């Protein structure tokens, strides 16, 4: 299983918009092929920092979604509330 982890620093005042935007994307677009599940975590030590952890059947499935026009439009909207991407990691789940 391919795991994609990215942390975001959300602009002050846009925390709820970030979370609701992620939920809205899933509700309106449906679960993308190959996405097993995802979680959003809020950092307890740094304000406005979130971690998005996605579990995919394969990296190819994630890349296919990233290339879709709909997903690119979602990124454009989301980027208006993101202060910066802090880190991005790729992992393989082994346990």
C-alpha positions as CSV (number, residue, x, y, z in Angstrom):
1,X,0.0,0.0,0.0
2,X,1.3,3.4,-1.0
3,X,1.0,6.2,1.7
4,X,1.2,9.9,0.9
5,X,1.8,12.3,3.8
6,X,1.8,16.0,3.4
7,X,1.7,18.8,6.0
8,X,0.1,22.1,5.5
9,X,0.3,25.5,7.3
10,X,-3.2,26.9,6.8
11,X,-3.7,30.7,6.8
12,X,-5.0,32.0,10.2
13,X,-8.8,32.0,10.2
14,X,-9.1,29.4,7.4
15,X,-8.8,26.2,9.5
16,X,-12.5,25.3,9.2
17,X,-12.4,26.2,5.5
18,X,-9.5,23.8,5.0
19,X,-11.2,20.9,6.8
20,X,-14.6,21.5,5.3
21,X,-13.1,21.8,1.8
22,X,-11.5,18.4,2.1
23,X,-14.8,16.9,3.2
24,X,-16.7,18.7,0.5
25,X,-14.3,17.4,-2.2
26,X,-14.8,13.8,-1.0
27,X,-18.6,14.2,-0.9
28,X,-19.0,15.8,-4.3
29,X,-16.4,14.0,-6.3
30,X,-16.7,10.6,-4.6
31,X,-13.9,8.4,-3.5
32,X,-11.2,8.3,-6.2
33,X,-10.3,4.9,-7.6
34,X,-7.5,3.4,-5.6
35,X,-7.9,5.6,-2.5
36,X,-8.4,3.2,0.4
37,X,-8.9,6.0,3.0
38,X,-7.4,9.1,4.4
39,X,-7.1,11.0,7.7
40,X,-6.5,14.7,8.6
41,X,-4.7,15.4,11.8
42,X,-4.3,18.8,13.5
43,X,-0.9,19.5,15.1
44,X,-1.2,20.1,18.8
45,X,2.0,22.1,19.1
46,X,1.8,24.4,16.1
47,X,-1.2,26.5,15.2
48,X,-2.8,26.1,11.8
49,X,-0.7,23.1,10.9
50,X,-2.4,20.0,9.5
51,X,-1.3,16.6,8.2
52,X,-3.1,14.9,5.4
53,X,-2.4,11.1,5.3
54,X,-3.7,9.2,2.3
55,X,-3.6,5.4,1.9
56,X,-3.6,4.3,-1.8
57,X,-3.6,0.9,-3.5
58,X,-0.7,2.2,-5.6
59,X,1.2,5.3,-6.4
60,X,-0.1,5.1,-10.0
61,X,-3.6,5.5,-8.7
62,X,-2.7,8.7,-6.8
63,X,-0.8,10.0,-9.8
64,X,-3.9,9.4,-12.1
65,X,-6.1,11.4,-9.7
66,X,-3.5,14.2,-9.6
67,X,-3.6,14.5,-13.4
68,X,-7.4,14.9,-13.5
69,X,-8.8,18.4,-14.3
70,X,-11.2,18.2,-11.5
71,X,-8.5,17.6,-8.9
72,X,-6.3,20.3,-10.3
73,X,-9.2,22.7,-9.9
74,X,-9.6,21.6,-6.3
75,X,-5.9,22.3,-5.7
76,X,-6.3,25.8,-7.1
77,X,-9.2,26.5,-4.6
78,X,-7.4,24.9,-1.7
79,X,-4.2,26.8,-2.4
80,X,-5.9,30.1,-1.6
81,X,-6.1,29.1,2.1
82,X,-2.8,27.3,2.4
83,X,0.1,29.5,3.7
84,X,2.6,26.9,2.6
85,X,3.3,23.2,2.2
86,X,5.7,22.2,4.9
87,X,6.7,18.7,4.1
88,X,5.7,15.8,1.8
89,X,6.6,12.2,2.3
90,X,6.0,8.9,0.4
91,X,5.9,5.7,2.3
92,X,5.1,2.0,1.8
93,X,2.9,0.5,4.5
94,X,4.5,-2.7,5.7
95,X,2.6,-3.5,8.9
